[in-house]
Amino acid sequence: MGANTAKEHHLVPQYWLRAFAQEGHVLGRWRTGAEHRTPVRRAAVARHFNTDPLAEGERRVALETYLDQQVDGPCAPVLRSLREGRAAPGDVQEGAVLDALAWQVVRTQAFRSFDEQVGQHLFPAIWAAEAVGSYEDQLGRPLSEAERIEVFWAAVHAAPDSSILGDPRSALRASIRGFERTRNVLAASGRRLVLLRSTEPLLLLPDSGVALRRKDGSFSLTPPLLPESIEVFAPLSPTCLLISTPRAHHRPHEGLTRKIAAKANVGAAAWCRDAVYRLPSMPWPTSLRLAEEPLKVRPPLLSAVPAQDSPGPTPSHPDIRRDDLRAILEQLVAIPTEPRLPHSDAKKAGWA
């Protein structure tokens, strides 16, 4: 296959969307309450979402091509066999299922919004920490503890907007690194995949594809994004729900109950960025409402104390284990621009 040169990039793969379609269309509902029949090829898309703006030719769409050929191609038949009841989670290649789920967490506007919001919230603190070191370099001496705190808070309050970094590739790098982190969480010992089915259509599909449900039952976007206790709800069709969970409370033999479907639909409504899709013949759940705005990351409460003699380890990115994906990440290494904050990506990664 050649490179995928389409300008409209699917945030949810077309093979996934087709399970919610009739006659090639899904029914989308937007935050205004408006509903539109949408062709599968136009549902859950964003223009140039995975395009590398600093590359030329096929390299511009290297990540989108990778998703098309190395993720969606191999994963589609595996998820289809689960969706159609021809296999149970233990009967299929678990790696392909985990790849599909992990990418679905990070290939969306919801994840990109999370990454941008975390960056905006942490930028003043990162800027201030760098300012303290810069001030010491200019003075040619270490600052006292009181001076460090004073310079830090002055820099926090005077920090410019994070957009000054001007790195148009950062979001693409974040999705690749986010995939690796998410994949590690989903593959952790003690987690399992549960498949629940119903005899009637009950499930909605958000334009994020999946929803992350916290142990307290909330669908918050606030860091950490993927605590060990997180459950991933993935509606594979209107009648089939796949769940990645560390808990043992789901009972596949009881099937997909209306109560569990309602939880999944609340998650779909919470995690969607713009729209939620459903089978055109399926009614909208009467008690379900879309919020006026997408999920937001709560601003952190900043505090500052003098550095200890033995500071903890610096946050770092996970190793990218797949050669072709690592090559794409290397392509996306930012071209330094001024001003540049060293290590800012790694510091932000500690919140993801």
Summary of the structure (lengths in Angstrom):
residues: 352
radius of gyration: 21.9
end to end distance: 33.9
largest distance: 72.9
contacts: 1024
relative contact order: 0.17
helix: 43%
strand: 13%
